[in-house]
Amino acid sequence: MKFNFLLALAMLFSLSSLGQEKKSLIISRTDNAPKIDGVLDDVAWKNVDEAKGFTQFRPNVGVEDTEANKTIVKMTYDDAALYISAFLYDDPLKIDKQLSSRDNFGNADFFGIVINPNNDAQNDTEFFVFASGTQADAIANPSVGEDFGWNAVWDSAVKINDNGWSLEMKIPYRCLRFDNNNLETWGIQFHRRFRRDESQYTWNPLDPTIGNIGLYHGELNGLKDLEPPVRLSFYPFVSTVQNIYDGDHESNFNAGLDIKYGITENFTLDATLIPDFSQAGFDDVSLNLGPFEQTFSEQRQFFTEGVDLFNKGNLFFSRRVGSSPTRDPDLNENEEVIEYPETVKVLNAIKVSGRTKKGLGLGIFNSFTERARATIEDAITGEIRQVDVEPFANYNILVADQQFNGNSSVGIINTNVMREGSFRDANVTGLISSITNKRNTYNVRAEVKMSNLNLETGTQTGYSSFLYIRKIHGKYRYSFDHSYADKDYDINDLGLLFRNNYNNFGVDGSYRIFEPEGIFNSYYIGAYVNYTRLADPSTFTGFGFGGNFNGTTTKLNSFGISLNLQPGKQYDYFEPRKQGSYFITQDGVNTNLWFESNANKKLAINLYSGVETFLDEGRDYVNYWIGFGPRYRISDKFLISYFIDREYYSGDRGFVTKTDDDVIFGDRKRIEVEQSISANYNFNPYNTLALSLRNYWGVVKYDQQLFSLNDDGTVSSTSGYTTESIENNPDINFSTWNLDLSYSWQFAPGSFLTALYRNQLFNQDNEARDSYTQSIGTLFDQPINHTLSIKLQYFLDYNQIPALFRGKKGSRSSVIN
């Protein structure tokens, strides 16, 4: 029934692409592959078709390039790769070319090519080359936007000339997915950005007021008789990790292999065997007083690369794979846990994904994790035992997604977690659709999801739905959304859901400009209204509305302001941590201001501030925050930045503890200070030295008098609870410090030597009266954790192996042939 509803939506909004005439580039085969050095004197570039006549779409729309800033692009191909050359006319003194790490756009002009082998306007592969020589690449589609976590191995070179800059690119076919039997027409687009004024041009004209940008690609014709080599790549690695903590030294040596294999031209297998995540960055841990878990972004490359299909419906939160154990051990009298694993070891993981010429996307994800055990000691007898807190487990995702007409899709996704023994298993299925009408003016997103948990007490089944209707063209836009989840809906074994049991409604409206007006290059004005309820029992929980403005001036300074109001009583059913209980707040208001100066200047500044309070005579609450971050570009190679954020709460009221059946709240003062320093020195596009340092301090001091939460959501002090009468002192002084110093050398395409030194400190106690200086002193009295890691990863194309055995040596360009 629900699937039929989604199909009906697809038929109702059946569409065709925008009816504009597209530019066409004819590509011809070469027998002499160009040398990738940025010098455009190769015979391969003679007598080939040119792509020229670029048109601006930002900040002005429709402005054609001139003789002084024109761009001329050429393409050729052989059985190994596509080759691209471009000459970008400009005043060489005005070219921005700050060096940065891969995928970091920084302060540099760029040229980009977007390739869509299926010519479906939805599945793009993007390659960017900066005037500095740095590379960036991404996969992109309307559902996920641009995913720069995807990294391919390709070659490029740049040269600054007297009248501009030139570049050459070599993109092996292993970087692309295509049907070798359908080569007639590929979607193609070229981009050029001038960093000094943020103007951007495309070869085929683009209208930013309507439709996704993939609809505006030109066409690449002329490819034929391709015999691409086997798409099989190996990434063997070795690493060593030396860890010293509190006098104990631990040494680890790791070796493993990642594999990428083109099963067909359209489908790719990615596998990590004996994975090594020892160089994943630190999580930015902070003090969490709320009812929901603290989460962090994914930093393991395998789980950030090429996961667009698996992110359909937001049912996949990759940090669940290899996260902390799911069970706390049962303790007998006098027992305590003396060792508990922070994470679970990932044994291996694979992804198979791709999309056919007719738009059918298929994906399979599978990963196994190792058993984890906690160590328990009897404080009286000294007896030690171990107990499983996470069993051997298998994580699976299956997804099928049919795209059509250049802007719509309907799909199904299933996630499954199976754990050995009596531990819980989980299965979630979602039907996902995004349908846009034929004029690309309106879009409807509809989702229906079902979760099943196999628990010791039986099966728990929950449901969720989401409907989003929006106008997606023109200066005036609006939307309506409804989201629902019953109290049994739970996707947290492989997904991320902070709360369930909701029935929420929202309405949004906005106005924006697409061309400069007065002092503004662009600006946006938005307003919203939200109305929220519980699903069971069906009861009102909150109402709010607000608006925001943000804009960028012609001098490239940006700023914004927002105002949010929650009039009347708001009912929080989650802060009490007790089923059926709620806590009332009333007449909340907050406002935010932010400013970012022109990032092209040597000194750039970020600044924001805000305040929140309740217009309630019964509450004396105020929360204000301010952040300040200067960034200084010492040279095109050296960049340093500093940031400080300070947040202060007075009269904050929240959960403290539970005693028997009583929920105890307290008023508290809170201070949070976070400081960070980062510095990057890029010797060239292949050698980077980076330093990052972060210090966080959070302190909570409760008023002596505590409150009981009443059945009507108010609090009272008649029960006589105080900070001295409850079991544990609720005051908290929480501080962390971490430092990362790394050197990365890309000695060949896809091959890296990375050396990383880290140290880390942590402290949590009840000394809430200590100042920041005193807390820092206490923090540095704690044992420091030193880590030194060295990792060597080598990229090896299967097609290189015969040459290696023959003892042939290649240049940087020939490594990826």
C-alpha positions in Angstrom: 0.0 0.0 0.0 2.7 2.4 1.0 4.9 1.4 -2.0 2.0 2.0 -4.3 1.7 5.5 -2.8 5.3 6.3 -3.7 4.8 5.0 -7.3 1.7 7.1 -7.6 3.8 10.2 -6.6 6.4 9.2 -9.2 3.7 9.1 -11.9 2.0 12.3 -10.8 5.3 14.2 -11.0 6.6 12.5 -14.2 9.0 15.0 -15.9 11.5 15.7 -18.5 14.7 17.7 -18.5 15.0 21.4 -19.0 14.5 22.2 -22.7 17.6 24.2 -23.5 20.1 23.7 -26.3 23.3 22.1 -25.0 26.8 22.7 -26.2 28.6 19.7 -27.6 32.3 18.9 -27.6 33.6 16.3 -30.0 36.5 14.2 -28.5 39.0 12.4 -30.7 41.3 9.5 -30.0 45.1 10.0 -29.7 47.9 7.6 -30.4 50.3 9.8 -28.5 49.3 10.4 -24.9 50.3 13.9 -23.7 53.0 14.3 -21.0 51.2 15.7 -17.9 53.4 18.7 -17.2 51.1 21.7 -17.7 52.9 22.7 -21.0 50.4 22.5 -23.9 52.9 21.6 -26.7 52.0 17.9 -27.1 50.9 16.7 -30.5 47.8 15.3 -28.9 46.4 18.8 -28.5 46.8 19.8 -32.2 43.7 19.9 -34.4 41.2 18.8 -31.7 37.9 20.4 -30.8 37.8 23.3 -28.4 35.4 24.1 -25.6 35.3 27.9 -25.2 32.9 30.8 -24.7 32.3 30.4 -20.9 29.4 32.2 -19.2 29.3 33.6 -15.6 26.6 32.4 -13.2 28.0 33.8 -10.0 27.7 36.6 -8.8 26.2 37.8 -12.1 24.2 35.6 -14.4 24.8 35.4 -18.2 28.0 37.6 -18.4 30.2 36.2 -21.2 34.0 35.9 -20.7 36.3 38.3 -22.5 39.6 38.0 -24.3 41.4 38.9 -21.1 39.8 36.1 -19.1 38.7 33.5 -21.6 39.2 29.8 -21.1 40.0 27.2 -23.8 39.6 23.5 -23.0 40.6 20.5 -25.1 40.1 16.8 -24.6 41.4 13.6 -26.1 41.4 9.9 -25.0 43.0 6.5 -25.5 42.3 3.1 -24.0 43.9 4.1 -20.7 42.4 7.5 -19.8 40.7 10.8 -20.7 43.1 13.7 -21.1 42.2 17.3 -20.5 44.1 20.5 -21.2 43.0 24.1 -20.5 44.5 27.5 -21.0 43.0 30.1 -18.6 43.8 33.6 -19.6 44.5 36.1 -16.8 46.9 38.6 -15.4 49.4 36.3 -13.6 49.8 38.9 -10.8 46.2 38.5 -9.9 46.0 34.7 -9.9 45.4 33.4 -6.4 47.4 30.2 -5.8 47.6 29.5 -2.1 48.7 25.9 -1.4 46.4 23.8 0.6 45.7 20.1 1.4 43.8 17.9 -1.0 40.1 18.7 -1.3 40.7 22.1 0.5 39.7 24.9 -1.8 41.5 27.6 0.2 42.5 30.8 -1.5 43.2 29.6 -5.0 41.7 29.9 -8.5 40.4 26.6 -9.9 39.4 24.8 -13.0 37.0 21.9 -12.7 35.6 19.2 -15.0 32.3 17.4 -14.2 31.8 14.1 -16.0 28.5 12.2 -16.1 29.0 9.1 -18.2 25.3 8.1 -18.0 24.2 11.7 -19.0 21.4 11.4 -16.4 21.9 14.9 -14.8 22.2 13.3 -11.4 25.4 11.3 -10.9 28.5 13.5 -11.5 32.1 12.8 -10.9 34.1 16.0 -10.3 37.8 16.8 -10.7 39.3 20.1 -9.7 42.8 21.5 -10.3 43.9 24.7 -8.5 46.3 27.3 -9.7 48.6 26.1 -6.8 48.7 22.6 -8.3 46.5 21.1 -5.5 43.8 18.6 -6.5 40.2 18.0 -5.3 37.6 15.4 -6.4 34.1 14.5 -5.5 31.1 12.5 -6.5 27.9 14.6 -6.5 24.1 14.1 -6.9 21.0 16.1 -5.9 20.4 13.9 -2.8 23.8 14.2 -1.1 25.3 17.2 -2.8 29.1 17.1 -3.3 30.9 14.3 -1.4 34.6 15.2 -1.1 35.2 12.2 1.1 35.6 10.3 -2.2 39.2 10.2 -3.5 40.4 8.9 -6.8 44.0 8.5 -8.1 44.6 10.7 -11.2 47.3 13.0 -12.4 47.5 16.7 -13.1 50.1 19.5 -13.6 49.9 23.3 -13.6 52.1 26.0 -15.1 51.8 29.8 -14.6 52.4 31.7 -17.8 52.9 35.3 -18.9 49.2 35.6 -19.9 47.5 33.2 -17.5 47.9 29.6 -16.4 47.6 26.3 -18.1 47.0 22.8 -16.9 46.8 19.2 -18.0 44.8 16.3 -16.4 44.8 12.6 -16.9 41.8 10.8 -15.6 42.1 7.0 -15.8 38.9 5.1 -16.5 39.1 3.4 -13.1 38.0 6.8 -11.7 34.7 6.6 -13.6 31.7 4.3 -13.8 30.2 3.9 -17.3 28.6 1.4 -19.6 31.2 0.4 -22.3 28.3 -0.4 -24.7 26.8 3.0 -24.4 29.4 5.6 -25.1 27.5 7.8 -27.6 26.9 10.8 -25.3 28.3 11.7 -21.9 27.3 14.7 -19.8 30.2 17.2 -19.5 30.7 20.6 -17.8 33.7 22.8 -17.2 33.9 25.3 -14.3 36.3 28.1 -13.7 36.6 30.2 -10.5 38.4 33.5 -9.9 39.0 33.6 -6.2 39.7 37.3 -6.0 36.0 38.3 -6.7 34.4 34.8 -6.3 33.1 34.9 -9.9 32.5 31.5 -11.4 32.0 30.5 -15.0 30.7 27.4 -16.8 31.1 26.3 -20.4 27.5 25.4 -20.9 25.4 28.2 -19.4 23.8 27.6 -16.0 20.7 29.1 -14.6 21.0 29.0 -10.7 17.3 30.0 -10.2 15.9 26.7 -11.3 16.8 23.0 -11.3 19.9 21.2 -10.2 23.1 22.1 -11.9 23.4 18.7 -13.5 20.6 19.6 -15.8 22.8 22.2 -17.4 25.7 20.0 -18.5 26.9 20.1 -22.1 27.5 16.9 -24.1 30.7 15.0 -24.9 30.5 13.0 -28.1 32.9 10.9 -30.1 34.0 8.2 -27.6 34.1 4.8 -29.3 35.8 1.4 -29.3 37.1 1.8 -25.8 39.1 -1.2 -24.4 39.8 0.1 -20.9 42.3 -1.9 -18.8 41.3 -4.0 -15.9 40.0 -1.8 -13.1 41.9 -3.4 -10.2 43.9 -1.4 -7.7 45.7 -2.4 -4.5 46.5 -0.2 -1.5 48.9 -2.2 0.7 50.1 -0.5 3.8 52.3 -1.0 6.9 52.2 1.1 10.0 53.6 1.2 13.5 52.0 2.8 16.5 54.0 3.6 19.7 51.9 4.6 22.7 53.2 5.8 26.1 50.8 6.5 29.0 51.6 6.8 32.6 54.9 5.0 32.3 53.5 2.1 30.2 54.8 1.6 26.7 52.7 -0.2 24.1 54.0 -1.0 20.6 51.9 -2.2 17.7 52.8 -3.1 14.1 50.0 -3.3 11.5 50.0 -4.5 7.9 47.0 -4.7 5.6 45.4 -4.2 2.2 42.7 -2.2 0.7 41.3 -3.2 -2.7 39.3 -1.4 -5.4 38.0 -3.6 -8.2 35.8 -2.7 -11.2 33.5 -5.7 -11.4 32.0 -4.1 -14.5 32.5 -0.7 -16.0 29.5 0.5 -13.9 30.0 -1.4 -10.6 32.9 -1.2 -8.2 34.0 -3.3 -5.2 35.8 -1.6 -2.3 37.3 -3.7 0.4 39.4 -3.1 3.5 41.2 -6.2 4.8 42.7 -5.9 8.3 41.9 -2.2 8.4 44.1 0.4 10.2 42.4 3.5 11.6 45.2 4.5 13.9 45.7 7.9 12.2 42.0 8.9 12.3 41.8 12.3 14.0 40.7 13.0 17.6 37.0 13.6 18.3 36.2 17.0 19.7 34.9 15.8 23.0 32.9 18.2 25.2 30.9 18.1 28.4 27.4 16.6 27.6 24.7 17.3 30.1 21.8 16.6 27.7 19.6 13.5 27.5 21.0 12.4 24.1 24.3 10.8 23.1 27.2 12.9 22.0 28.2 12.0 18.4 31.1 12.8 16.2 31.8 13.0 12.4 33.3 10.0 10.6 37.1 10.3 10.1 37.9 6.8 8.7 38.5 7.1 5.0 36.8 3.8 4.0 33.6 5.0 5.7 33.6 8.5 4.1 34.4 7.5 0.6 31.7 6.6 -2.0 28.8 6.1 0.5 26.2 8.2 -1.3 23.9 5.3 -2.1 24.2 3.9 1.5 23.2 7.3 3.0 19.7 7.1 1.4 17.1 7.9 4.0 19.7 8.7 6.7 19.6 5.1 8.0 23.4 4.7 8.0 25.6 6.2 10.7 29.0 4.7 10.0 30.4 5.4 13.4 28.2 2.5 14.7 30.6 0.1 13.0 33.4 -0.3 15.5 31.8 2.0 18.1 31.7 1.3 21.8 30.1 -2.0 23.1 26.3 -2.1 23.3 26.0 -3.8 26.7 27.1 -3.0 30.3 28.2 -6.1 32.3 26.0 -7.4 35.1 28.0 -7.1 38.4 27.7 -9.2 41.5 28.1 -7.8 45.0 31.5 -6.3 45.6 32.5 -6.5 41.9 33.8 -3.6 39.8 34.8 -3.1 36.2 38.5 -2.6 36.0 38.8 -2.6 32.2 36.2 -1.8 29.6 36.9 -1.5 25.8 36.2 1.9 24.4 35.7 0.6 20.8 35.2 -2.6 19.0 37.8 -3.8 16.4 36.6 -3.8 12.8 37.8 -7.0 11.1 37.0 -6.1 7.5 34.5 -4.2 5.4 33.4 -4.2 1.8 31.2 -2.0 -0.5 29.8 -2.9 -3.8 28.0 -0.1 -5.6 27.2 1.3 -9.0 24.5 2.5 -11.3 23.3 1.2 -14.7 22.9 3.3 -17.8 19.1 3.2 -17.2 19.6 4.8 -13.7 19.2 1.8 -11.4 21.6 2.1 -8.5 22.5 -1.0 -6.5 24.6 -1.1 -3.3 25.8 -3.7 -0.9 27.7 -2.9 2.3 29.1 -5.6 4.7 31.4 -5.4 7.7 32.4 -7.8 10.6 33.5 -6.7 14.0 35.4 -8.6 16.7 34.1 -9.7 20.1 34.9 -7.3 22.9 35.2 -8.2 26.6 35.2 -6.3 29.9 37.4 -7.3 32.8 35.7 -7.5 36.3 37.3 -7.8 39.7 35.9 -8.9 43.0 37.1 -6.2 45.5 37.0 -8.7 48.4 38.5 -11.9 46.9 40.5 -10.4 44.1 39.0 -12.8 41.7 39.0 -11.6 38.1 36.6 -12.6 35.3 35.8 -11.5 31.8 32.4 -11.1 30.2 31.3 -10.3 26.7 30.0 -6.7 26.3 29.9 -7.0 22.4 29.8 -10.2 20.5 31.0 -11.1 17.0 28.7 -9.0 14.8 27.8 -8.5 11.2 26.6 -5.2 9.7 24.8 -5.2 6.3 23.1 -2.6 4.0 21.2 -3.4 0.8 20.0 -0.5 -1.4 18.3 -0.2 -4.8 17.5 3.3 -6.2 15.9 4.0 -9.5 16.6 7.5 -10.9 14.7 8.9 -13.8 14.2 12.1 -15.9 17.2 13.9 -14.6 15.9 15.0 -11.3 13.9 12.2 -9.5 14.4 8.9 -7.8 12.5 6.1 -5.9 14.4 3.6 -3.8 14.4 1.0 -1.1 17.1 0.5 1.6 17.5 -2.2 4.2 20.0 -2.2 7.1 20.7 -5.2 9.2 22.8 -6.0 12.3 23.2 -9.5 13.5 25.0 -10.2 16.8 26.1 -13.6 18.1 24.4 -15.1 21.1 21.7 -13.4 23.1 22.6 -9.8 22.1 20.0 -7.8 20.2 19.6 -7.9 16.4 18.2 -5.1 14.3 16.6 -4.7 10.9 15.4 -1.4 9.3 13.7 -0.9 5.9 12.9 2.4 4.2 11.1 3.4 1.0 12.6 6.7 -0.2 11.5 9.0 -3.0 12.3 12.4 -4.3 10.1 13.5 -7.2 10.4 16.8 -9.1 7.9 18.0 -11.7 8.8 18.5 -15.4 9.3 22.2 -15.1 11.8 21.7 -12.1 9.7 24.1 -10.0 8.3 21.8 -7.3 9.8 18.8 -5.4 8.2 16.2 -3.1 10.2 14.0 -0.8 8.4 11.1 0.8 9.8 8.4 3.1 8.3 5.5 5.0 10.5 3.4 7.3 10.0 0.4 9.6 12.4 -0.9 12.3 12.5 -4.3 13.9 14.5 -5.2 17.0 14.9 -8.8 18.1 15.2 -8.5 21.9 15.3 -11.1 24.7 11.7 -9.9 25.5 10.5 -10.4 22.0 10.2 -8.4 18.7 9.8 -4.6 18.8 8.5 -3.0 15.6 8.4 0.8 15.0 7.4 3.1 12.2 8.4 6.5 10.9 7.4 8.7 7.9 8.5 12.0 6.4 6.9 14.2 3.8 8.5 17.4 2.4 6.8 19.5 -0.3 8.7 22.5 -1.5 8.9 25.2 -4.3 12.5 25.0 -5.7 12.7 27.8 -8.2 12.8 31.6 -8.3 13.5 34.2 -5.7 10.5 33.3 -3.5 10.4 29.8 -2.1 8.4 27.9 0.5 8.0 24.4 1.9 5.9 22.3 4.2 7.1 19.2 6.1 5.7 16.6 8.4 7.7 14.0 10.3 6.4 11.2 12.4 7.9 8.4 14.5 6.2 6.1 17.0 7.7 5.3 20.4 9.1 1.9 19.2 10.9 3.2 16.2 14.7 2.6 16.7 17.4 2.7 14.1 20.4 3.2 16.4 22.1 -0.2 15.8 23.4 1.1 12.4 21.7 4.5 12.2 21.5 7.6 14.3 18.2 8.8 15.9 18.4 11.1 18.9 14.7 10.7 19.8 11.5 9.0 18.6 7.8 9.4 19.6 7.2 12.7 17.7 4.6 14.1 15.3 6.0 17.4 14.0 4.9 20.0 11.4 6.9 22.8 9.8 6.4 25.6 7.3 9.2 27.6 5.8 9.4 30.6 3.4 12.3 32.5 1.9 13.4 35.2 -0.5 16.9 35.3 -2.1 18.6 37.1 -4.9 20.8 35.5 -7.6 22.5 38.6 -8.9 24.0 41.6 -7.1 21.7 44.2 -5.7 23.2 47.4 -4.2 26.0 46.5 -1.8 25.1 42.8 -1.9 26.4 40.1 -4.2 23.8 37.8 -2.6 21.5 37.6 0.3 18.8 35.3 1.8 15.8 36.1 4.1 14.0 33.1 5.6 11.2 32.5 8.1 9.8 29.4 9.7 7.0 28.0 11.9 7.3 24.7 13.8 4.5 22.9 15.7 5.5 19.7 17.6 3.6 16.9 19.3 4.2 13.5 20.8 3.0 10.6 18.8 1.9 8.6 21.8 0.1 9.9 23.7 -0.9 12.5 21.1 -0.2 15.7 23.0 1.2 19.1 22.3 4.9 19.6 23.1 6.0 22.9 21.5 5.5 25.8 19.1 8.1 28.1 17.7 8.8 30.6 14.9 11.6 32.8 13.7 13.6 34.2 10.9 17.1 34.8 9.6 19.0 37.0 7.2 22.4 36.4 5.7 24.3 38.0 2.9 27.6 38.6 1.2 28.6 42.1 0.1 30.4 43.1 -3.1 33.5 43.4 -1.0 33.1 39.7 0.0 32.3 40.3 3.6 29.5 38.1 4.9 27.2 38.5 7.9 23.9 37.3 9.3 21.4 37.5 12.0 18.6 35.2 13.3 15.8 35.5 15.8 13.9 32.5 17.3 10.9 32.6 19.6 9.0 29.9 21.5 5.9 31.6 22.9 3.9 30.0 25.7 4.7 26.8 27.4 7.0 24.2 25.9 6.9 20.6 27.1 10.2 18.6 27.2 9.6 14.9 27.6 13.3 13.9 27.4 15.2 16.1 29.9 13.6 14.2 32.9 15.0 10.8 31.8 11.8 9.2 33.0 9.0 7.8 30.9 5.9 10.0 30.9 7.5 12.9 32.8 8.0 16.3 31.3 9.6 19.6 32.1 8.1 23.0 31.2 9.9 26.0 29.9 8.1 29.2 28.8 8.5 32.1 26.4 12.0 31.3 25.2 13.8 33.7 22.8 17.3 33.7 21.3 19.2 35.7 18.7 22.5 35.2 16.9 24.8 37.4 15.0 27.8 36.4 12.9 30.4 38.1 10.6 33.1 36.7 8.3 35.5 39.1 6.6 36.9 38.7 3.1 38.9 35.5 3.1 41.1 36.7 0.3 42.8 39.2 2.6 45.9 38.1 4.4 44.1 38.6 7.7 40.6 37.3 7.8 38.3 37.3 10.9 35.3 35.2 11.9 33.1 36.5 14.7 29.8 35.4 16.2 27.7 36.1 19.3 24.3 35.4 20.7 22.0 35.4 23.7 19.1 33.3 24.9 16.7 33.9 27.8 13.1 33.2 29.0 10.6 36.0 29.2 9.3 34.3 32.3 9.1 36.0 35.7 9.7 32.6 37.4 13.1 32.1 35.7 16.3 34.1 36.0 18.0 32.4 33.0 20.5 33.9 30.5 22.9 32.2 28.2 25.3 34.1 26.0 28.1 33.0 23.7 30.8 34.7 21.7 33.4 33.3 19.3 36.3 34.9 17.7 38.7 33.5 15.1 41.5 35.3 13.2 43.2 33.6 10.3 46.5 34.9 8.9 48.0 33.9 5.6 51.7 34.4 6.0 52.4 33.3 2.5 51.0 31.0 -0.2 52.6 28.1 1.7 52.0 29.1 5.3 48.6 29.6 7.0 47.9 29.9 10.7 44.6 30.3 12.5 43.3 30.7 16.1 39.8 30.3 17.5 38.2 30.9 20.9 34.6 30.2 21.9 33.2 31.2 25.3 29.7 30.3 26.5 28.2 31.3 29.8 24.9 30.1 31.4 23.3 31.6 34.5 20.1 30.2 36.0 20.3 27.2 33.7 17.9 24.5 35.0 18.3 20.8 34.2 18.3 17.2 35.3 20.6 16.2 38.2 19.7 12.6 39.2 16.9 10.3 40.2 16.3 9.1 43.8 13.8 6.3 44.0 10.9 7.6 41.9 11.8 11.3 42.2 13.4 13.2 39.4 15.7 15.9 40.8 16.5 19.1 38.9 18.8 21.9 39.9 19.7 25.5 38.9 23.3 25.8 37.8 25.9 28.1 36.4 27.9 26.8 33.5 31.0 28.1 31.6 32.4 26.5 28.5 35.6 27.7 26.9 37.1 26.1 23.8 40.4 27.2 22.1 42.1 25.9 19.1 45.2 26.7 17.0 46.0 25.2 13.6 48.9 25.8 11.3 49.7 24.4 7.9 52.8 24.6 5.9 52.6 23.2 2.4 56.0 22.8 0.8 54.2 21.9 -2.5 51.0 20.1 -3.4 52.6 16.8 -2.3 54.3 17.7 1.1 52.3 19.1 4.0 53.3 19.8 7.6 50.3 20.4 9.9 49.7 21.3 13.5 46.4 21.4 15.4 45.8 22.0 19.1 42.5 22.0 21.0 41.7 22.8 24.6 38.2 22.5 26.0 37.1 23.4 29.5 33.6 23.0 30.9 32.5 23.7 34.4 29.1 23.3 36.1 28.3 24.6 39.6 24.9 23.8 41.1 22.9 25.9 43.6 22.8 24.2 46.9 19.0 24.0 46.9 17.7 21.3 44.4 14.1 20.7 43.2 11.8 17.8 42.7 10.0 17.6 39.3 6.3 17.7 39.8 3.7 15.7 37.7 2.6 18.9 36.0 6.1 19.7 34.7 6.9 22.4 37.3 9.6 22.0 40.0 9.4 22.5 43.8 11.9 22.6 46.7 9.5 21.3 49.4 11.2 17.9 49.3 14.3 19.4 50.8 16.9 17.9 48.4 20.3 19.7 48.4 23.6 19.0 46.8 24.8 17.6 50.1 21.8 15.2 50.6 22.1 13.4 47.3 24.5 10.5 46.8 27.0 12.1 44.4 28.3 15.7 44.1 26.8 17.0 40.9 29.4 19.7 40.3 31.7 19.1 37.4 35.0 20.4 36.2 35.8 18.8 32.8 38.8 19.6 30.6 40.6 18.1 27.7 43.7 18.8 25.6 44.9 17.3 22.4 47.7 18.1 20.0 48.3 16.7 16.5 51.5 17.2 14.6 51.7 15.5 11.2 53.8 15.3 8.1 52.3 13.9 4.9 54.3 13.1 1.7 52.6 12.0 -1.4 55.6 10.4 -3.1 53.5 9.0 -6.0 49.9 9.3 -7.0 47.8 7.6 -4.3 50.9 6.7 -2.3 51.6 8.4 1.0 54.1 8.3 3.9 52.5 9.9 6.9 54.1 10.5 10.3 52.0 11.6 13.2 52.7 12.7 16.8 49.9 13.1 19.2 49.5 13.8 22.9 46.3 14.0 24.9 45.2 14.9 28.4 41.9 14.5 30.2 40.5 15.4 33.6 37.1 15.4 35.2 36.5 16.1 38.9 34.1 18.1 41.1 36.2 21.2 41.6 33.7 23.5 40.0 35.0 26.6 41.9 38.4 26.3 40.2 39.2 29.0 37.7 40.3 28.3 34.2 43.9 28.8 35.1 43.6 26.4 38.1 41.8 23.8 35.9 44.6 24.0 33.3 47.1 23.4 36.0 45.2 20.4 37.3 44.8 19.1 33.7 48.6 19.2 33.1 49.2 17.3 36.4 47.4 14.3 34.8 49.3 11.5 33.0 49.8 12.5 29.3 49.2 10.0 26.5 51.9 10.2 23.8 51.3 8.5 20.5 53.7 8.2 17.5 52.4 6.7 14.4 54.1 6.1 11.0 52.2 4.7 8.1 53.3 3.9 4.5 50.6 3.3 1.9 51.4 2.5 -1.7 49.0 2.6 -4.6 49.4 -0.2 -7.1 47.4 -0.5 -10.3 47.1 -4.1 -11.5 48.2 -3.0 -14.9 51.5 -1.7 -13.5 52.5 -5.1 -12.2 54.1 -6.6 -15.4 56.2 -3.4 -15.8 57.3 -3.7 -12.2 58.5 -7.2 -12.7 60.4 -6.2 -15.8 62.1 -3.6 -13.6 60.8 -0.6 -15.5 60.7 2.7 -13.8 58.2 5.4 -14.4 57.8 9.1 -13.9 55.1 10.6 -11.7 52.9 10.7 -14.8 53.5 7.1 -15.8 52.8 5.7 -12.4 49.1 5.7 -13.0 49.0 4.5 -16.6 
